[in-house]
C-alpha cells in the first residue's frame, strides 16, 4: 500500500502524468480545430453557397411585377 499512496520525495518535481495528459489533450484539440477549418475552406472552395434544388422549390414564384 505504501507504493500507491507514497508522497513525492521532492515537492518541486513535476507531475509527469498531468503533463502528458495535457500534451495529449493539446494535440487532440489542435487536430480538431484543423479538421473544422479544412472542412469549412473545402465548402467555400466547392461553392456550396449556391441555392440547392430544395431551396429553389421553396421560393415563391413571382409574376415579374
C-alpha positions as CSV (number, residue, x, y, z in Angstrom):
1,X,0.0,0.0,0.0
2,X,3.0,2.3,0.5
3,X,3.7,2.1,-3.2
4,X,0.3,3.5,-4.2
5,X,0.0,6.2,-1.6
6,X,3.5,7.4,-1.3
7,X,4.3,11.1,-1.4
8,X,6.8,12.9,-3.6
9,X,10.3,12.9,-2.3
10,X,10.7,16.4,-3.7
11,X,7.6,18.6,-3.9
12,X,9.0,20.7,-6.7
13,X,9.2,17.7,-9.1
14,X,6.7,18.0,-11.9
15,X,3.8,15.6,-12.1
16,X,4.5,13.9,-15.4
17,X,1.2,12.2,-15.7
18,X,-0.6,15.5,-15.8
19,X,1.9,17.0,-18.2
20,X,1.5,14.0,-20.6
21,X,-2.3,14.2,-20.4
22,X,-2.2,17.9,-21.1
23,X,0.0,17.3,-24.1
24,X,-2.3,14.6,-25.5
25,X,-5.3,17.0,-25.0
26,X,-3.5,19.8,-26.8
27,X,-2.8,17.6,-29.7
28,X,-6.4,16.4,-30.0
29,X,-7.8,19.9,-29.7
30,X,-5.4,21.2,-32.4
31,X,-6.3,18.3,-34.7
32,X,-10.0,19.0,-34.2
33,X,-9.6,22.8,-35.0
34,X,-7.6,22.0,-38.1
35,X,-10.3,19.5,-39.2
36,X,-13.0,22.1,-38.8
37,X,-11.1,24.8,-40.6
38,X,-10.2,22.4,-43.5
39,X,-13.8,21.4,-43.9
40,X,-15.0,25.0,-43.9
41,X,-12.4,26.0,-46.5
42,X,-13.4,23.0,-48.6
43,X,-17.0,24.1,-48.5
44,X,-16.1,27.6,-49.6
45,X,-14.0,26.3,-52.5
46,X,-16.7,23.9,-53.6
47,X,-19.2,26.7,-53.9
48,X,-21.8,25.3,-51.6
49,X,-23.3,28.8,-51.3
50,X,-25.4,28.2,-54.4
51,X,-29.0,27.6,-53.9
52,X,-30.0,23.9,-53.8
53,X,-32.8,22.3,-55.6
54,X,-34.9,22.2,-52.4
55,X,-34.4,25.9,-51.8
56,X,-35.5,26.7,-55.3
57,X,-38.7,24.7,-54.8
58,X,-39.4,26.5,-51.6
59,X,-39.1,30.0,-53.0
60,X,-42.3,31.8,-54.0
61,X,-42.8,32.4,-57.7
62,X,-43.1,36.0,-58.8
63,X,-45.2,37.2,-61.7
64,X,-42.5,39.7,-62.7
65,X,-44.3,42.7,-61.3
